Amino acid sequence: MIDHPLYHQDVTGVTGLPLPWDKLASKTILITGASGLVGSFLVDVLMQKNFDSALNLHIYAVGRSEAHARSSFDRYWDNPLFSFISHDVNKPMTDLNLGQVDFVLHLASNTHPRAYATDPIGTITANIIGTQNLLDFSVAHHAERFAFASSNEIYGENRGDVELFDENYCGYINSNTLRAGYPESKRAGEALCQAYKKQKGLNVVVPRLTRSYGPTMRVSDSKAISQFIEDALAKRDIVLKSAGTQDYSFTYVADAVSGLLTVLLKGQNGEAYNIADPASNVTLKKLAETIAALAGTKVVFDLPDETEKAGFSKATKALLDPRKLEALGWHAQTNIELGLTHTLNIMGDVN
């Protein structure tokens, strides 16, 4: 994928940003969930920065599947600045003898409805037990900073009193439900970060990602936008499994990664930051119509099966306020239509 001109343009668009890259020079970074949608793009950005500027950043990419990692990172496999570690974050990391690790970025998590419904235990434990394992690892390795990738879902349902969620907002979540496992465990993961900051003196930041998409998404992903894109690539009608009135923030993967790096390199210890693109706030119906128009198909309506329905978000309006992150100099570069165009073109050519 890295050789596709649009994808390479997206990657170099991030490597060319005026971030304090020198903080990463000759350092080490450990990234869990490295083969996922956001993680794989992040690894491509950091390796491209190594190639372009002799950053000399050693990347430890952590994931459960070596086969999947090889398919994503084959070109880096024998590079001395890249190491893949096969590991389940729910297991302690005490056996990993890596020496000094300067930055730890915890991205590993179930992130789509079918996984929430079929693996609710794994969803919760990756965000709580996995997070504690990574925090303990960070303390033991004297990491300069730990970043926990949280989610727009921690805000819950909009109470009807705000248009945008800032970082202090707290909406309603019915915790006594299967679907609550994801947002409640993300909330607990954030609380763990604060506990380690206070009790262990660990430097922590919390980037809160909104609904991210891009060419690095997996075809098995059951999020609505992923299914829309899968239909579009197959030239099928876009299937909308609700009235589509839900109003959400979306972020193209390149902007999600530039936001992560901004928080990692410029964020204040202990703070959370929304990563969201105001130009990509859209209802599901409008999203489906945009993708259908790009694919030359149309939108049809269908009912979800029970497994899908159990994993659906209950939030009907979840728009994030990115001004706190923008104050650090971050601004989204790719609106929803451009991001979808890049995604469809890249995936259509590569797959």
N, C-alpha and C positions, 0 to 999 in steps of 0.2 A: 504493500500500500504506500510505503514511503516514497516510491518512485513515481506515483501518480502526480502530475503537475499541480492539481488543485490541492491535494493533501500536502504536498511539499510546501506549497504556498501558505497553507494554514499553519504548518509547523514553523516555518521561518518567520511568519508573522508574529509568533510568540517569542522566538529566540532573538528577534530584533527589537523587542521592547526595552525601554530604558530602566530595567530593574537592577538592583544591586547584586548582579551576578557574582561579583568578587567574594561575596559571603560563602559561595559554594566552591570556590577555587581550592583544589587539592583536598577536598573534604569527602566524606562518605554520606550517602543517604540510603535509608531502607524504606521501601515502598511496599505495603501489603495491598492485595487486590491489583497487582501490577498488570495483570492480563485483561482487566476489565475495560469498560468503555473509556473512563477517564484515565485510569492508570496507564494503559498502553499508549495513549497519546502523550501523557506526561513523560514516559520513558523515551519516546521518540524525540520529544523536545529537548530533553536533557542530553541525550546522546548526540543530537545534532549540534547542540551547543559545545559539546566536547570536540566534535569534528571541526567546527568553525573557529573556535577561539582558544583551543588548548585549555579548557576549563579544568581538566584533570579531575573531574568528579567521578568517584566510584559509586556505581548504582547496584544495590542489592535489591533485586526484584523478587518478591515473595508471592507464591501462589500455590494452589493445591495440585494443579495439573501441569506436568512438564511438557506433555504433548501440546497443550494449548499454548503454553508459553513459547515453545519452539516455533509454532506457526506465526506467532506475533513478533518474535525477536530473533529469528534465525540469523539475520545479518549481524547481530551483536554477539552471538553465542560464544565466539572465541576471542572476543575483544577483552583485553585485561581490565577495562573499566566497567565491565558488565558481568554480574554474577546472578544466576537464578538459584533461588532456594525453594525447594519443595517443602511446604510446611502448612499445616492447618493452624490458624491463629488461635483456635480454641484450646490448643495444647501449649504448655509452657515453652518458652523460648530459651530456657537456661542452657540447653545443649548446643546452641548455636555459638560457636567460638569464632567471632568475627573481628575481635579487636575493637578499636575505637569506631563508633558510629555517631556521626555528628548531628544528623537530622533523621527523624522518624516520621513517616506520613502514613497514617492508618486509613486506607481506602477500602479494605475488605469488608463486604457486607452483601447480603441479599438485597436487591434493589428493584424487584418487580413483583407484581401482584401474585402470579402463580407460585413463586417461591415463598411469599409470605404465607400462602394458604397451605402449601404442601410441605414446607419445612419451617414451621413456626418456631421450633426449638432452636434450629440453626440460625434463624434470623435474629433471635434475641441474644443468643450466646456470643455471636460474633461481635455484637455491639457492646456487650458488657464484659464477659469473660475474656474475649479476644482483646478488647481495649485494655483491660487490666494487665494481661500478659504483655502487651506492647508498652504499656506505661512502666511496668517493672523492668522490662528490657531496656527502656530508655534511661531509667535511673541507674541501672547496673553499668551501662555503657557511657554514662556521663554525657548524654546527648545535649547539644546546645538548645534544641527545640523539638517538641513533639506536637504534631498537628493531627487532630481528629476530624476526619471528614464527616460532618453532620449533615442534616437534611432540612429542607423546608417543612417536612412533615412534623417536626417538633412543635410547630405553632398550632397544630390542631385546626379546628373549625373556626372560621371568622365569626366573631360574636356580633357582627354588624355595626361595630363602632369605629372601624378604620377602613381605609381603602387599601393601604399597604402595610405589611408587617415589618416593623423595625425589630432590632435584635432583642428588645425587651418585651415583646408581645407574647401573650400566652392565651391561646384559645382552648376550646373544649375538646377533650378526648375521653371517650368512654373506655376506661382502662380494663373493664371486665369483658373484653371481646377478643377474639382471635386476631383481628386486624390491628389491634392496639400494640401488638408485639413490636412492630417496627418503630413507630414514633416514640413509644415509651422507653424502649431500649436505647434509642438515640439520646433521649433526654438523660437517661441514667449514665450513658457514656460521657456526656458533657459534664455531669456532676462528678464523675470519677476524675476527670481531668482537673477540675477545680480542687478536688481533695488532694491529688498528687502535687499540685502547685503549692498548696498550703503546707502539707505534711512532709513532703519530700523535697521541696524547693525546685521542682521541675518547671521549666519554661514551656508553657502550653499555649496553643492558639486553636480556635475552632472555626474553620471555614464551613459555612452552611451552604451546601449546594442545592440548587433547585432542579427541576426536571431537566436533566441533561440529555443531549442526543448528538449523533454525529456518525461518521462512517465507521467508527470503531465499535459500534454496538453489535451485540450478538443477535443472530437471527432467532435464537430461542427466547429472547427477551419478550415478556408478555405485557410490557407497558403499552398504553394506547398508541403513543407515537411510533413505537417500534413496529407494532402490528400494521399501522397505517403505511409505514415505509415499506414493509415486507410486501403488502398488497400492491403498492405502487410499482415496485421493482418487477413484480410478476404481471403487471398490467391488468390487475384485477380491480374491481370496484373497491373503494375504501369502505370498510365495514365499521360503522359507528354503533357501539353497544349501549348507548344511552341517548338522551335528547341532545347531549353535547353542550349544555349550558354552563358546565363547569369552567371557571375562569382561572387559568394558571399562568405562572411564570415559567418560561423555558429558557435554556441556555445552550448555545452551541458549544461543543466540546473544546474548541480552541479557547473560547472565552472562559469556560469553566477552569481550564488548566492555567490560563494567565491569572485568573482570580486566586487559585490555590497558591501559585508561586508568589503573588503579591502578599497574601496573608502570611505565608511561610517566611518571607524575607523582610517584610515591612510591618507586619501586624504587631500590636502591643501584647505583651505577656498577659494571658488570662482572658483575652477578649474574643468574642465571636463576631463574625462578619458574614453578611449575606452576599452571595455571589448570584446576581440576577441581572438580566438585561431588560430594561424597561421597554425597549422596542420589540421584545418578544413575549409580551403579555398577550394571551389570546385564549379564546374559548376553544374547547375541544371540537366543536362544530366548525369553527373558522379554520382551525388547524387541519381538520380532515378535508375541508373544501380547498385549502391552499395546496395540499399534497396531491389531491385528485386533479386539480388544474395543471400542476406541473407534470403529472403522469399521463394526462389526457384521458382520465377515467371519471367516474362519478362517485358520489357518496350514497351508500345504502345503509339501512338500519337493521339491526339484528339484536336478539337477546343474548346476554352472556350465559355460559354454563355456570353451574353452581360453584365450581372451584374458582373460576375467574371472579365471580361475584363476591366470593368470600374475601378475596384479596384486594378488591377495589378500595381506593381512598374514599372516605366519607366527606372530605372537604369539598365544598362547592365553589369557594372563592379563596384562593391562596396566592396572593401577589406580594412579592417581597420588595422591600425598600433597600436599594444598594448604596445609599448615600454615604454610609460609614466607610465602606470599601472604596468608593470613589474619592473620598477625602485622602486616601493613601495614593491616589494617582491612577487607579484602575478605571478603565472604561471599556465596556463591551464593544467589539468591532464588527460583529456579525449578526444582523437582524434575522428574524425567523425565516423570511423568504430566501435570503441568501444562504443561510445555513442549511435549509432543506434542499436547495438547489445543489450545493456542494455535496451534501450527503447522498442524494440520489445519483448524481453523476459519478462520484467516486465508487460507491457500492455497485452501481450498475456496470462499471468498467472492470472492477477488481473481482467481483464475485461471478 
